[in-house]
Amino acid sequence: MALPAIAPAAASSAGRLPNLAALCPWALAAATAGLLILAFPPFNLSRLALIALAPLLWAIVVVERSTTATLLGWLAGALFYYGTSWWATYSLIAYGQIPTLAAHLLIFIAAWIAALPTALFAWGAHLATRRDAALGWWLVPAWWCASECIRGEVLAFGWNPLANAVAFEPWLARAAALGGHRLVGAMLAAAATGVAYAGWSRRHPRRAAAGLVAAALALAVPALAAAALTPPASAESAASAMAALTVVAAQPCAPQGAARADEYACAYARQRALAAEGLRQASPETVRLVAFPESQLAPDLSAPNAEADFLPLLGAGAYVLTNATRPVGDGFANAAVLYAPNGRLAEYQKTHLMPFGEYVPLGRYLPFKLPTLATEAVPGARVETLPMNADIRLGVGICFESTFPSLHRTFRRQGANVLVNLANDGWFGPTPGSEQHLRHLVYRAIETGCPIVRVTNDGVSALLDANGRLRDVIPKNQPDARAWTVAPASPETTPYVVAGDWFEWSCLAAVGGALLWTLWRRIRFYAGAVADLVAGE
């Protein structure tokens, strides 16, 4: 459904823009940031994400200069990222010994860097809606998708994409099986665009209605297509076709930072006791896997008898999956290691490191040294799955790797039928960080059609089915172990696993085409002006 064209120059005469847009576009940009913050944890007013971008779009359309529009987007993005990522100051203050004001200043600066793609979105939206509004308004969601792609893939900071606000709204989130979470983000951007257009055209009922209908279609069409093309996975049929797997998830609540030796000894004892208790809950008739999280208790693989603590579990016939470290040069590899009862060992080394947590971006080029929360880590050379037996193959992401859809898609294409996330959210402390982190894995499950077991140091540990639905949760700061029966995914995969990031590339192509068309028009304009000047002489 094409939106009727509206020339921005006619906006004031038609009265289509709210007066506030003309009087204070900066307040509208801040309003978008506020709505987005409320849509995410800890507030969880998720459906505000359907309209959150509308105030910013009103502000973008009414301003004359593209520079102003760009700054409006930059402001909205920076306020949003700081307002949802302020919790990162906790680890800097508590474990990095950085003064409170300095920690907040660092995160505030980082938020402005993360918001650069949002500034690009605002510039593109202003460019798109200035000329041919009928086509331009449809390009706004593509600009949003492109901006999130740049933030996640170029800046390597994919935390809290727009889609995560509605992770627990299955009717929306399920579309990720078609085109990944950025398709869901574009759906939300399209809905807000339709609402913004309707508000802009409020004195013309037909045009306003067209905007609202377009918003509804932007949500309904992908949602219905996902329902038709990716029917809900049947846990029962998958379980009957595959060997049953019981995962014992141990959440030890080990101390963070430089704890005393007796505190670590207590945590080790608690972890062993939890694992043994969880294993007693598991049926001996199933394949059993005991999973330990990323934590300060992770063994050093260079140490002799690194697996000594796991021998009682291996002797009971269980597999053991644990986080571990391996010295590499002057640093270390953050690894996930699978021990089998027969002594076989498989290992995956983390390929996507946490900026400033495990390495400093461009650190080698800085004239001074910035501290990280851990020793400088070394990324793994390749992505590998961990085979348990002929029927079960694990794809294990470590902590921050939950934000990378391409990694989990690779796991699935390599034959993984159970995904695991080993994380240490203890660095987040009593903040919304853990709840925000969990939402990324909802989309990894939906995108791959694969169940996910999330095992964390101090919560939130969780079992998600192949549709991204929470089946069980170990709450925050509660030492516990759960025995979860997991149905490995069937060999059938989702459209996203098969086709990959087709939607992102389509949006990038649309944006690139629009830029080339604009450039061509300007070249023709200036060429004509030069020709007229020459002819006049």
C-alpha positions as CSV (number, residue, x, y, z in Angstrom):
1,M,0.0,0.0,0.0
2,A,1.6,3.2,-1.2
3,L,1.5,6.2,1.1
4,P,0.3,9.4,-0.6
5,A,3.1,11.9,-1.3
6,I,3.4,15.0,0.9
7,A,5.8,17.7,0.3
8,P,7.5,19.0,3.5
9,A,7.2,22.6,2.3
10,A,3.4,22.2,2.5
11,A,3.4,20.9,6.0
12,S,2.9,24.3,7.7
13,S,0.0,25.3,5.5
14,A,-1.7,21.9,5.8
15,G,-1.1,21.9,9.5
16,R,-0.1,18.3,9.4
17,L,2.6,18.5,12.0
18,P,2.0,18.9,15.7
19,N,3.0,22.3,16.7
20,L,5.4,20.8,19.2
21,A,7.5,19.4,16.4
22,A,8.2,22.9,15.0
23,L,8.7,24.4,18.4
24,C,10.9,21.9,20.1
25,P,12.2,19.0,17.9
26,W,14.9,18.3,20.6
27,A,12.1,17.4,23.1
28,L,10.7,14.9,20.5
29,A,14.1,13.3,20.1
30,A,14.3,13.0,23.9
31,A,10.8,11.6,23.9
32,T,11.8,8.8,21.6
33,A,14.7,7.9,23.9
34,G,12.4,7.9,26.9
35,L,9.9,5.6,25.2
36,L,12.6,3.2,24.2
37,I,14.1,3.1,27.7
38,L,10.6,2.3,29.1
39,A,10.2,-0.5,26.6
40,F,13.3,-2.3,27.9
41,P,14.1,-3.9,31.3
42,P,13.6,-3.0,34.0
43,F,10.4,-1.2,33.0
44,N,9.3,-3.8,30.4
45,L,6.6,-1.6,28.7
46,S,7.4,-3.5,25.6
47,R,4.6,-2.3,23.3
48,L,5.8,1.2,23.5
49,A,8.4,0.0,21.0
50,L,5.6,0.1,18.4
51,I,5.5,3.9,18.5
52,A,8.8,4.8,20.1
53,L,10.4,6.1,16.9
54,A,7.4,8.3,15.9
55,P,8.4,11.4,17.9
56,L,11.9,11.4,16.4
57,L,10.4,11.0,12.9
58,W,8.1,14.0,13.5
59,A,11.2,16.0,14.5
60,I,13.2,14.8,11.5
61,V,10.6,15.7,9.0
62,V,9.9,19.3,10.3
63,V,13.5,20.5,10.4
64,E,15.0,22.0,7.2
65,R,18.7,21.0,7.5
66,S,19.9,17.5,7.3
67,T,22.6,18.4,9.8
68,T,20.0,19.2,12.4
69,A,18.1,15.9,11.7
70,T,21.4,14.0,12.1
71,L,22.0,15.6,15.5
72,L,18.5,14.8,16.6
73,G,19.0,11.1,15.8
74,W,22.4,11.2,17.5
75,L,20.9,12.7,20.7
76,A,18.0,10.2,20.7
77,G,20.4,7.3,20.3
78,A,22.9,8.4,22.9
79,L,20.2,9.0,25.5
80,F,18.6,5.6,24.7
81,Y,21.9,3.6,24.9
82,Y,23.0,5.3,28.1
83,G,19.5,4.9,29.6
84,T,19.6,1.1,28.9
85,S,23.3,0.4,29.4
86,W,24.1,2.5,32.5
87,W,24.4,-0.8,34.4
88,A,27.9,-1.3,32.8
89,T,29.2,1.2,35.3
90,Y,28.6,-1.3,38.1
91,S,31.5,-3.6,37.1
92,L,33.8,-0.6,36.4
93,I,33.1,0.8,39.9
94,A,32.9,-2.4,41.9
95,Y,35.7,-4.4,40.2
96,G,37.7,-1.9,38.1
97,Q,38.1,0.6,41.0
98,I,37.1,3.5,38.7
99,P,35.4,6.5,40.5
100,T,31.7,6.6,40.1
101,L,31.6,9.9,38.1
102,A,34.4,8.7,35.8
103,A,32.6,5.3,35.2
104,H,29.4,7.1,34.2
105,L,31.3,9.5,32.0
106,L,33.0,6.6,30.2
107,I,29.6,4.8,29.5
108,F,28.1,8.1,28.5
109,I,30.9,8.7,25.9
110,A,30.5,5.1,24.7
111,A,26.7,5.7,24.3
112,W,27.5,8.6,21.9
113,I,29.7,6.3,19.9
114,A,27.1,3.6,19.8
115,A,24.6,6.2,18.7
116,L,26.5,7.1,15.5
117,P,24.5,4.7,13.4
118,T,21.3,6.2,14.8
119,A,22.5,9.5,13.6
120,L,23.0,8.0,10.2
121,F,19.4,6.7,10.4
122,A,18.1,10.2,11.1
123,W,20.1,11.6,8.2
124,G,18.8,9.0,5.9
125,A,15.2,9.4,7.1
126,H,15.4,13.1,6.5
127,L,16.8,12.5,3.0
128,A,14.2,10.0,2.2
129,T,11.2,12.0,3.2
130,R,12.2,15.3,1.7
131,R,11.7,14.4,-1.9
132,D,9.3,11.7,-3.0
133,A,7.4,11.0,0.2
134,A,5.4,8.1,-1.2
135,L,8.6,6.1,-1.7
136,G,10.7,7.9,1.0
137,W,8.5,6.9,3.9
138,W,8.8,3.3,3.0
139,L,12.6,3.6,3.1
140,V,12.6,4.7,6.7
141,P,12.5,1.1,8.1
142,A,15.3,0.1,5.7
143,W,17.4,3.0,7.1
144,W,16.7,1.7,10.6
145,C,17.7,-1.8,9.7
146,A,20.9,-0.6,8.1
147,S,21.8,1.5,11.1
148,E,21.3,-1.5,13.5
149,C,23.4,-3.7,11.1
150,I,26.2,-1.1,11.2
151,R,26.0,-0.9,15.0
152,G,26.1,-4.7,15.5
153,E,28.5,-5.8,12.7
154,V,30.8,-2.8,12.3
155,L,30.9,-1.4,15.8
156,A,30.4,-4.9,17.3
157,F,27.9,-3.6,19.8
158,G,24.7,-5.3,19.1
159,W,23.3,-4.9,22.6
160,N,19.6,-4.0,23.0
161,P,18.5,-3.9,19.3
162,L,15.0,-2.6,18.9
163,A,13.5,-6.1,18.5
164,N,14.6,-7.1,22.0
165,A,11.9,-4.9,23.5
166,V,9.3,-7.3,22.2
167,A,11.2,-10.6,22.7
168,F,8.4,-11.9,24.9
169,E,5.7,-10.9,22.4
170,P,5.6,-14.1,20.4
171,W,3.3,-12.8,17.7
172,L,6.0,-10.3,16.8
173,A,9.2,-12.0,17.7
174,R,8.4,-15.1,15.7
175,A,9.1,-13.3,12.5
176,A,12.8,-13.6,13.3
177,A,12.6,-17.1,12.0
178,L,12.2,-15.6,8.5
179,G,14.8,-12.8,8.5
180,G,16.5,-12.5,11.9
181,H,15.8,-10.1,14.7
182,R,16.5,-7.1,12.5
183,L,13.4,-8.0,10.5
184,V,11.4,-7.6,13.7
185,G,13.2,-4.3,14.4
186,A,12.3,-3.1,10.9
187,M,8.6,-4.1,11.6
188,L,8.6,-1.9,14.7
189,A,10.3,0.9,12.8
190,A,7.7,0.6,10.0
191,A,4.8,0.6,12.5
192,A,6.2,3.8,14.1
193,T,6.7,5.3,10.6
194,G,3.0,4.7,9.8
195,V,2.0,6.3,13.1
196,A,4.3,9.3,12.4
197,Y,2.8,9.7,8.9
198,A,-0.7,9.5,10.3
199,G,0.1,12.2,12.9
200,W,1.7,14.3,10.2
201,S,-1.4,14.0,8.1
202,R,-3.9,14.4,10.9
203,R,-6.0,17.0,9.1
204,H,-6.4,14.7,6.1
205,P,-8.3,11.6,7.4
206,R,-7.7,9.5,4.3
207,R,-4.0,10.0,4.5
208,A,-3.9,9.5,8.2
209,A,-5.9,6.3,7.8
210,A,-3.4,5.2,5.1
211,G,-0.6,5.6,7.6
212,L,-2.3,3.5,10.2
213,V,-3.2,0.8,7.8
214,A,0.4,0.7,6.6
215,A,1.5,0.3,10.2
216,A,-0.9,-2.6,10.8
217,L,0.2,-4.3,7.6
218,A,3.9,-3.9,8.5
219,L,3.2,-5.9,11.6
220,A,0.7,-8.4,10.3
221,V,2.2,-9.5,7.0
222,P,5.6,-10.8,8.4
223,A,3.9,-12.2,11.5
224,L,1.4,-14.2,9.4
225,A,4.1,-15.3,7.0
226,A,6.2,-16.6,9.9
227,A,3.2,-18.5,11.3
228,A,2.6,-20.1,7.9
229,L,6.2,-20.9,7.0
230,T,7.6,-21.8,10.4
231,P,4.9,-23.9,12.3
232,P,5.6,-24.3,16.0
233,A,8.2,-27.0,16.7
234,S,6.8,-30.1,18.4
235,A,8.9,-31.0,21.4
236,E,7.3,-34.4,21.5
237,S,8.1,-35.3,17.9
238,A,11.7,-34.0,18.2
239,A,12.2,-36.0,21.5
240,S,10.9,-39.2,19.9
241,A,13.1,-38.8,16.9
242,M,16.3,-38.0,18.8
243,A,18.0,-39.4,21.8
244,A,16.7,-37.7,25.0
245,L,19.1,-35.3,26.6
246,T,19.1,-34.1,30.3
247,V,21.1,-31.0,31.0
248,V,22.0,-30.3,34.6
249,A,22.5,-26.5,34.8
250,A,24.6,-25.5,37.9
251,Q,24.3,-21.9,39.0
252,P,27.0,-21.6,41.8
253,C,26.9,-17.8,42.5
254,A,30.7,-17.7,42.7
255,P,32.3,-14.5,43.9
256,Q,33.5,-11.8,41.4
257,G,36.8,-10.0,41.3
258,A,39.6,-10.6,43.9
259,A,37.8,-12.7,46.4
260,R,39.5,-14.4,49.4
261,A,40.8,-18.0,49.0
262,D,38.3,-19.3,51.5
263,E,35.4,-17.7,49.5
264,Y,36.6,-19.5,46.4
265,A,37.0,-22.8,48.3
266,C,33.4,-22.4,49.5
267,A,32.2,-21.7,45.9
268,Y,34.0,-24.7,44.6
269,A,32.4,-26.9,47.2
270,R,29.0,-25.4,46.5
271,Q,29.4,-26.0,42.7
272,R,30.3,-29.6,43.2
273,A,27.4,-30.2,45.6
274,L,24.9,-28.5,43.2
275,A,26.2,-30.6,40.3
276,A,25.9,-33.8,42.2
277,E,22.4,-33.0,43.4
278,G,21.3,-32.1,39.9
279,L,22.7,-35.3,38.5
280,R,20.7,-37.3,41.0
281,Q,17.5,-35.6,39.6
282,A,18.4,-36.7,36.1
283,S,17.2,-40.0,34.7
284,P,20.0,-42.5,34.1
285,E,18.1,-43.6,31.0
286,T,19.0,-40.4,29.2
287,V,22.2,-38.9,27.9
288,R,23.3,-36.6,30.8
289,L,25.2,-33.3,30.5
290,V,26.4,-31.3,33.5
291,A,27.0,-27.7,32.4
292,F,29.0,-25.1,34.4
293,P,28.9,-21.4,33.6
294,E,31.5,-18.9,32.8
295,S,32.9,-17.8,36.2
296,Q,36.0,-17.2,38.3
297,L,35.9,-21.0,39.0
298,A,36.8,-21.9,35.4
299,P,39.7,-24.3,35.2
300,D,43.0,-23.4,33.6
301,L,43.6,-26.0,30.9
302,S,47.4,-25.6,31.1
303,A,47.3,-26.9,34.7
304,P,47.9,-30.6,35.3
305,N,44.7,-32.6,36.0
306,A,42.5,-29.7,35.0
307,E,39.6,-32.0,34.9
308,A,40.1,-33.5,38.4
309,D,37.0,-31.8,39.9
310,F,34.9,-33.4,37.2
311,L,36.0,-37.0,37.6
312,P,33.1,-38.0,40.0
313,L,30.6,-36.7,37.4
314,L,32.4,-38.4,34.5
315,G,32.7,-41.6,36.5
316,A,28.9,-41.5,36.9
317,G,28.6,-41.6,33.1
318,A,27.8,-37.9,32.6
319,Y,29.3,-35.5,30.1
320,V,30.7,-32.3,31.5
321,L,30.6,-28.9,29.7
322,T,32.5,-26.1,31.4
323,N,34.0,-22.8,30.7
324,A,37.8,-22.8,30.9
325,T,40.9,-20.7,30.0
326,R,43.9,-21.7,27.9
327,P,47.1,-19.5,27.9
328,V,47.8,-18.2,24.4
329,G,50.9,-16.1,24.0
330,D,50.7,-13.2,26.4
331,G,47.0,-13.6,26.8
332,F,44.5,-16.3,27.1
333,A,41.7,-18.0,25.2
334,N,38.2,-18.0,26.7
335,A,37.0,-21.5,26.0
336,A,34.1,-24.0,26.3
337,V,35.3,-27.5,26.9
338,L,33.3,-30.8,26.7
339,Y,34.5,-33.8,28.6
340,A,33.1,-37.2,27.8
341,P,33.0,-40.2,30.2
342,N,35.5,-42.0,28.0
343,G,38.0,-39.1,28.3
344,R,37.4,-37.6,24.9
345,L,37.7,-33.8,24.9
346,A,36.3,-31.2,22.5
347,E,36.9,-27.5,22.7
348,Y,35.6,-24.2,21.3
349,Q,37.4,-21.0,21.8
350,K,35.4,-17.7,22.0
351,T,35.6,-15.9,18.6
352,H,33.7,-12.7,19.5
353,L,35.3,-11.0,22.5
354,M,33.7,-8.4,24.8
355,P,34.9,-4.9,24.1
356,F,36.7,-3.4,27.2
357,G,35.9,-6.6,29.1
358,E,38.3,-8.9,27.2
359,Y,40.1,-6.5,24.9
360,V,40.4,-2.8,24.1
361,P,39.3,-1.9,20.6
362,L,42.2,-0.4,18.6
363,G,44.2,-0.7,21.8
364,R,47.5,-1.3,20.0
365,Y,47.1,2.1,18.3
366,L,46.4,4.1,21.5
367,P,49.3,6.1,23.0
368,F,48.3,5.0,26.4
369,K,47.0,1.7,27.9
370,L,43.4,1.3,29.0
371,P,42.6,-1.4,31.6
372,T,40.2,-4.3,30.9
373,L,38.3,-6.2,33.4
374,A,40.3,-9.3,32.5
375,T,43.7,-10.1,31.0
376,E,43.9,-9.4,27.3
377,A,42.0,-12.2,25.6
378,V,42.8,-13.8,22.2
379,P,39.9,-14.7,19.9
380,G,39.5,-18.2,18.7
381,A,40.5,-19.0,15.1
382,R,37.3,-20.7,14.0
383,V,33.8,-21.6,15.0
384,E,33.4,-25.2,16.1
385,T,30.6,-27.4,17.4
386,L,31.0,-29.9,20.1
387,P,29.8,-33.5,19.3
388,M,28.5,-35.5,22.3
389,N,27.5,-38.6,20.3
390,A,26.0,-39.5,16.9
391,D,22.6,-37.8,17.8
392,I,23.6,-34.7,19.8
393,R,25.9,-31.9,18.8
394,L,26.3,-28.7,20.9
395,G,26.8,-25.2,19.7
396,V,28.2,-23.3,22.6
397,G,28.4,-19.5,22.8
398,I,30.2,-17.8,25.6
399,C,28.5,-14.8,27.3
400,F,28.5,-11.7,24.9
401,E,28.4,-14.0,21.9
402,S,24.7,-14.2,22.5
403,T,24.4,-10.9,20.6
404,F,25.7,-12.4,17.3
405,P,23.0,-14.2,15.2
406,S,25.5,-15.2,12.5
407,L,27.5,-17.3,15.1
408,H,24.5,-19.3,16.1
409,R,23.4,-19.7,12.5
410,T,26.9,-21.1,11.8
411,F,26.5,-23.5,14.7
412,R,23.2,-24.7,13.3
413,R,24.6,-25.1,9.8
414,Q,27.4,-27.2,11.2
415,G,24.9,-29.6,12.6
416,A,24.3,-28.3,16.2
417,N,20.9,-29.4,17.5
418,V,21.2,-28.0,21.0
419,L,22.6,-24.5,21.7
420,V,24.2,-23.5,25.0
421,N,25.2,-20.2,26.4
422,L,27.7,-20.1,29.2
423,A,27.7,-16.7,30.8
424,N,28.9,-14.8,33.9
425,D,26.3,-12.0,34.5
426,G,27.8,-11.5,38.0
427,W,29.6,-8.5,36.6
428,F,26.2,-6.8,36.2
429,G,25.4,-6.9,39.9
430,P,21.9,-5.9,40.9
431,T,21.0,-4.2,37.6
432,P,18.8,-5.0,34.6
433,G,21.8,-6.3,32.6
434,S,21.0,-10.0,33.2
435,E,17.4,-9.6,32.1
436,Q,18.4,-7.7,29.0
437,H,21.0,-10.4,28.2
438,L,18.4,-13.2,28.3
439,R,16.3,-11.4,25.6
440,H,19.1,-11.9,23.0
441,L,18.9,-15.7,23.4
442,V,15.1,-15.6,22.8
443,Y,15.9,-14.5,19.3
444,R,18.8,-17.0,18.8
445,A,16.3,-19.8,19.6
446,I,13.7,-18.4,17.2
447,E,16.2,-17.7,14.4
448,T,17.7,-21.2,14.5
449,G,14.7,-23.2,15.5
450,C,16.9,-24.7,18.2
451,P,16.5,-25.1,22.0
452,I,18.9,-23.1,24.1
453,V,20.2,-23.9,27.6
454,R,21.5,-20.8,29.3
455,V,23.9,-21.5,32.3
456,T,25.1,-18.4,34.2
457,N,27.1,-17.9,37.4
458,D,24.4,-16.0,39.4
459,G,21.4,-15.9,37.1
460,V,19.3,-15.7,35.1
461,S,19.9,-19.3,34.0
462,A,17.1,-20.6,31.7
463,L,15.8,-23.2,29.4
464,L,14.3,-21.9,26.1
465,D,12.5,-24.1,23.6
466,A,12.9,-23.9,19.8
467,N,10.3,-21.2,19.6
468,G,12.1,-19.0,22.1
469,R,9.6,-19.7,25.0
470,L,10.9,-19.8,28.5
471,R,10.4,-23.3,30.0
472,D,12.2,-22.8,33.3
473,V,14.3,-20.2,35.0
474,I,16.8,-20.2,37.9
475,P,16.3,-16.7,39.5
476,K,19.0,-14.2,40.0
477,N,21.4,-14.6,43.0
478,Q,20.0,-18.1,43.9
479,P,22.5,-21.0,44.0
480,D,20.8,-23.9,42.5
481,A,20.9,-26.7,40.0
482,R,18.1,-27.9,37.7
483,A,17.8,-31.0,35.6
484,W,16.2,-30.0,32.3
485,T,15.0,-32.4,29.6
486,V,15.9,-31.0,26.3
487,A,14.5,-32.1,22.9
488,P,17.3,-31.7,20.3
489,A,16.1,-29.8,17.2
490,S,15.1,-31.7,14.2
491,P,17.3,-31.5,11.0
492,E,14.7,-29.1,9.5
493,T,15.9,-25.6,9.9
494,T,14.3,-22.1,9.7
495,P,14.3,-19.8,6.6
496,Y,16.8,-17.6,8.4
497,V,19.3,-20.5,8.8
498,V,18.9,-21.4,5.1
499,A,18.9,-17.8,3.6
500,G,20.9,-15.9,6.3
501,D,20.8,-12.2,6.5
502,W,18.8,-11.7,3.2
503,F,16.6,-9.0,4.9
504,E,19.6,-7.0,6.1
505,W,21.2,-7.1,2.6
506,S,17.9,-6.1,1.0
507,C,17.7,-3.1,3.3
508,L,21.3,-2.1,2.6
509,A,20.7,-2.5,-1.1
510,A,17.6,-0.2,-0.9
511,V,19.5,2.4,1.1
512,G,22.4,2.2,-1.3
513,G,20.2,2.5,-4.3
514,A,18.5,5.6,-2.7
515,L,21.9,7.2,-2.1
516,L,23.0,6.5,-5.7
517,W,19.8,7.9,-7.0
518,T,20.2,11.1,-4.9
519,L,23.8,11.4,-6.1
520,W,22.8,11.0,-9.7
521,R,20.1,13.7,-9.4
522,R,22.6,16.1,-7.8
523,I,25.2,15.4,-10.5
524,R,22.5,16.1,-13.2
525,F,21.5,19.2,-11.4
526,Y,25.0,20.6,-11.2
527,A,25.8,19.5,-14.7
528,G,22.8,21.3,-16.0
529,A,23.7,24.4,-14.0
530,V,27.2,24.4,-15.5
531,A,25.8,23.8,-19.0
532,D,23.4,26.8,-18.6
533,L,26.3,28.9,-17.3
534,V,28.5,28.0,-20.3
535,A,25.6,28.6,-22.7
536,G,25.0,32.0,-21.2
537,E,28.5,33.0,-21.8
